[in-house]
């Protein structure tokens, strides 16, 4: 079976080759919006964790580990970071930058995939671009990946997608209607989720929690 979603990976690797280790290298349009995404993603944890306990965090689709740089700069306490990406180019870059971190280079939809279970999983930018995939292909990919990653999640997971509430839609971006994501989560994952549409970008972020 052709893995058309690999075209998304190739797109990001081309960005890295062209722009290097930067926000453009992971195809974010500007630095400030990228920082805002990191803030919103980390609130998945700070919404629920108040006692300073140790948190095992998986940065799924970690790219160049810019989330880890944000965590370090903001001095988040008790976060044990692990990165995971399907791209060997990004994993090798991350390992060079942060050799003490643990990194996994895997296709989560491959056979016999094994990962530890993490308290929280952040999936920043994993589903914002669909590249050459049509909507149905990308929605199927989204559902399969969320379902698989959820099985390695102990407490909560965050992801972002492009909003349908925009002046115009780009053909290469994944604009996912709220009713479709809500229906999928309620039927297949959990009813315990929060939709963040309050941070000024043309996207929204969803927090999914295992416990109320």
C-alpha positions in Angstrom: 0.0 0.0 0.0 1.3 3.4 -1.0 2.1 5.6 2.0 1.1 8.9 0.5 1.5 10.6 3.9 5.3 10.3 3.4 5.0 13.2 1.0 4.3 15.4 4.0 7.6 14.2 5.5 9.5 14.9 2.3 8.0 18.4 2.3 9.4 19.2 5.8 12.7 17.7 4.9 12.9 20.1 1.9 12.2 23.0 4.2 15.0 21.9 6.6 17.4 21.6 3.6 16.4 25.1 2.4 16.2 27.0 5.6 18.1 25.0 8.2 17.4 24.9 11.9 14.8 27.6 12.1 11.1 28.2 12.3 11.1 28.3 8.5 12.9 25.0 8.5 9.8 23.4 10.1 7.6 25.5 7.8 6.1 27.9 10.4 5.6 31.4 8.8 7.0 33.5 11.7 8.8 33.1 15.0 6.2 34.7 17.2 3.3 32.5 16.1 5.6 29.4 16.6 6.3 30.5 20.2 2.5 31.0 20.8 2.0 27.4 19.6 4.5 26.1 22.1 2.8 28.1 24.9 -0.6 26.6 24.0 0.7 23.1 23.7 2.4 23.2 27.1 -0.9 24.3 28.7 -2.1 20.8 28.1 0.0 20.0 31.1 -0.2 23.1 33.2 -4.0 22.9 33.1 -3.9 19.6 35.0 -0.6 19.4 36.9 -0.3 21.5 40.0 1.8 19.5 42.4 5.2 19.6 40.7 5.3 15.9 40.0 7.7 14.5 37.4 6.1 14.4 33.9 7.2 12.2 31.0 6.5 14.1 27.8 6.7 12.8 24.3 7.1 15.4 21.5 5.6 13.5 18.6 6.8 15.0 15.4 9.5 16.7 17.2 11.3 18.1 14.2 14.4 20.1 15.3 13.3 19.9 19.0 12.2 23.5 19.1 9.6 22.6 21.8 12.5 21.3 24.0 14.3 24.6 23.5 11.1 26.4 24.6 10.7 24.2 27.6 14.3 24.8 28.6 14.1 28.6 28.1 10.9 28.8 30.1 12.4 26.7 32.9 9.6 24.2 33.1 10.2 22.0 36.1 10.1 18.2 36.3 9.6 17.7 32.5 11.4 14.6 31.2 11.4 15.2 27.4 11.5 12.6 24.7 11.4 13.3 21.0 9.9 11.2 18.2 9.8 11.8 14.4 9.4 9.8 11.2 12.2 11.8 9.6 15.7 10.6 10.1 17.0 14.0 9.0 15.2 15.7 11.9 16.1 13.0 14.4 19.8 13.2 13.5 19.7 17.0 13.9 18.0 16.8 17.3 20.5 14.2 18.5 23.4 16.4 17.5 21.8 19.3 19.4 20.7 17.5 22.5 22.6 14.2 22.8 21.3 13.6 26.3 17.7 13.4 25.2 16.1 10.2 24.0 14.8 10.1 20.5 12.8 7.6 18.4 12.8 7.6 14.6 9.7 5.6 13.7 6.6 5.5 11.5 3.9 5.1 14.0 1.7 3.4 11.4 4.3 0.8 10.7 4.1 -2.8 11.9 5.3 -3.9 15.4 5.8 -0.4 16.6 6.7 -0.2 20.3 7.0 2.9 22.5 7.0 3.5 26.2 3.8 5.0 27.7 4.1 8.7 28.3 2.1 10.9 30.7 1.5 13.5 28.0 2.0 13.7 24.2 2.3 16.9 22.2 1.7 16.8 18.4 2.5 20.3 17.3 2.2 20.8 13.5 1.7 17.1 12.8 -1.7 17.6 11.1 -1.6 21.3 9.9 -0.4 20.4 6.4 -1.8 17.8 4.1 0.5 18.5 1.1 -0.8 16.5 -1.9 -3.2 14.4 0.1 -6.9 15.1 -0.4 -9.1 15.8 2.6 -10.4 12.2 2.9 -6.8 10.8 2.8 -5.6 13.3 5.4 -8.6 12.7 7.7 -8.0 9.0 7.6 -4.3 9.5 8.3 -5.2 11.9 11.2 -7.6 9.3 12.7 -5.2 6.4 12.5 -2.3 8.4 14.0 -4.4 9.8 16.9 -5.7 6.3 17.7 -2.3 4.8 17.7 -0.6 7.5 19.7 -3.4 7.6 22.2 -2.5 4.0 23.1 0.9 5.3 24.4 -0.6 8.1 26.4 -1.3 7.9 30.1 -2.8 11.3 30.9 -3.3 13.6 28.0 -2.5 14.5 24.4 -2.6 17.8 22.4 -2.8 18.4 18.6 -3.5 21.3 16.3 -5.2 21.6 12.9 -6.2 24.5 10.7 -9.6 26.1 11.3 -12.5 26.2 8.8 -13.4 29.7 10.2 -11.0 31.6 7.8 -11.3 34.0 5.0 -9.9 31.5 2.6 -8.3 28.0 2.7 -5.0 26.9 1.3 -5.2 23.7 -0.7 -2.1 22.2 1.0 -3.3 22.8 4.6 -5.6 20.6 6.6 -8.7 22.6 7.6 -10.7 20.2 9.8 -14.3 21.1 10.7 -15.1 21.1 14.4 -18.0 18.7 14.1 -15.9 16.1 12.4 -13.1 16.2 15.0 -15.7 16.1 17.9 -17.6 13.2 16.4 -14.4 11.2 15.9 -13.1 11.8 19.4 -16.5 11.1 21.1 -17.0 7.8 19.2 -13.4 6.5 19.1 -11.2 8.2 21.7 -13.0 10.0 24.6 -15.6 12.6 25.3 -13.1 14.3 27.7 -11.5 17.0 25.5 -11.1 20.7 25.3 -11.0 22.8 22.1 -8.7 25.9 22.2 -9.8 28.5 19.7 -8.7 31.5 21.8 -5.1 32.3 20.8 -5.5 34.4 17.7 -4.2 32.0 15.0 -6.1 30.5 12.1 -6.1 27.1 13.7 -7.3 25.4 16.9 -5.7 23.1 19.4 -7.4 20.1 21.1 -6.5 18.7 24.5 -7.6 15.1 25.1 -7.5 13.8 28.6 -7.8 10.2 29.9 -9.3 11.2 33.3 -11.7 13.9 34.2 
